[in-house]
Amino acid sequence: MIFLSKDAKNQKKNGQKLLGVLDVVVDRNHFGRQKFSFEGEISSTIDNKKHNGVFIRAPGILEVGKRTKVLGTIEHDKCKTFPVAVQQGSLLATSFHPELTDDTAWHLHFLEMVKKSRRK
């Protein structure tokens, strides 16, 4: 997500250049360093269900551009709602690690994106 974003806060000095192809502004390690990793409940628009997410040194999405759709949010930091999954065209980015749970919803959504792109 950080690498794709148009801007990132709290980057390392002389750190990685950004591609700038995803219309979001992110905050590196927004939810804290690795020792503050956590699991949280994500509200999803991909299937209108709740999903468990594993957050490890996760970036936070501070701003979402008009071309970008929020697919998932989490209540965190005294009930403030944060976007944690976004899609912009064929780009999909998450603050959490969907591969670390048994829930396949995010993977299935990604596969549907691939199928749709192949039909064009």
C-alpha positions in Angstrom: 0.0 0.0 0.0 2.7 2.5 0.9 4.7 1.9 -2.3 1.5 2.4 -4.4 0.3 5.5 -2.6 0.5 9.1 -3.9 1.9 10.3 -0.5 3.1 8.7 2.7 3.7 10.3 6.1 6.4 9.3 8.5 8.6 7.8 5.8 12.2 6.8 6.6 14.7 9.6 5.7 15.8 8.9 2.1 13.4 6.0 2.1 11.6 4.2 -0.7 10.3 6.3 -3.6 6.5 6.0 -4.1 4.8 4.9 -7.4 2.0 7.4 -6.8 -0.6 5.3 -8.6 -3.1 4.8 -5.8 -5.0 7.9 -4.8 -4.5 7.7 -1.0 -2.3 9.3 1.6 -1.0 6.8 4.1 0.8 6.9 7.4 3.6 4.4 7.8 3.2 2.2 10.9 0.0 4.1 11.8 -1.2 1.5 14.2 2.2 1.1 15.9 5.4 -0.9 15.7 5.4 -4.7 15.5 5.0 -5.2 19.2 1.6 -3.4 18.9 0.3 -5.8 16.3 -3.3 -6.8 16.8 -6.3 -8.5 15.3 -9.4 -6.5 14.6 -12.9 -6.8 13.1 -13.2 -5.3 9.6 -16.5 -4.0 8.3 -16.5 -4.9 4.6 -18.4 -3.7 1.5 -17.2 -6.6 -0.6 -19.8 -8.9 0.9 -21.4 -6.7 3.7 -19.9 -8.9 6.4 -17.4 -8.6 9.2 -14.0 -10.1 8.7 -11.0 -10.6 11.0 -7.9 -8.8 10.1 -4.3 -9.2 11.3 -2.5 -5.8 11.6 1.3 -5.9 11.8 3.2 -2.6 11.5 0.2 -1.6 9.4 -0.1 1.7 7.5 -3.2 3.8 8.1 -5.1 5.4 5.3 -5.4 9.1 6.2 -7.0 10.4 2.9 -8.9 8.7 0.1 -9.1 10.3 -3.3 -12.2 10.5 -5.4 -11.1 7.7 -7.7 -10.5 5.3 -4.8 -13.3 3.2 -3.2 -13.1 2.2 0.5 -13.9 -1.6 0.8 -13.1 -2.1 4.5 -13.0 -0.1 7.7 -12.0 -0.8 11.3 -13.0 0.9 14.6 -9.8 1.8 16.3 -8.4 4.5 18.7 -11.4 5.3 20.8 -13.9 4.3 18.1 -12.5 6.3 15.3 -13.3 4.6 12.0 -10.3 4.1 9.7 -10.3 2.8 6.1 -8.2 -0.4 5.9 -9.0 -1.7 2.4 -9.3 0.2 -0.8 -9.7 -0.4 -4.5 -8.9 1.9 -7.4 -9.5 0.2 -10.8 -7.3 -2.9 -10.9 -5.4 -1.9 -7.7 -6.3 -3.5 -4.3 -4.6 -2.5 -1.1 -5.1 -3.5 2.5 -3.6 -2.3 5.8 -3.9 -5.8 7.2 -2.6 -9.2 6.2 -5.5 -11.2 4.6 -3.2 -14.2 4.1 -2.8 -14.7 7.9 -6.4 -15.8 8.5 -8.6 -18.7 7.2 -11.0 -16.2 5.7 -10.8 -16.2 1.9 -13.2 -13.3 1.2 -10.4 -10.8 0.3 -8.6 -13.4 -1.9 -11.9 -14.2 -3.7 -12.5 -10.5 -4.3 -9.1 -10.2 -5.8 -9.7 -13.2 -8.1 -12.9 -11.6 -9.2 -11.0 -8.4 -10.1 -8.6 -10.5 -12.1 -11.4 -12.3 -14.0 -13.1 -9.0 -14.8 -9.9 -7.5 -16.1 -9.3 -10.5 -18.4 -12.8 -10.1 -19.9 -11.9 -6.6 -21.2 
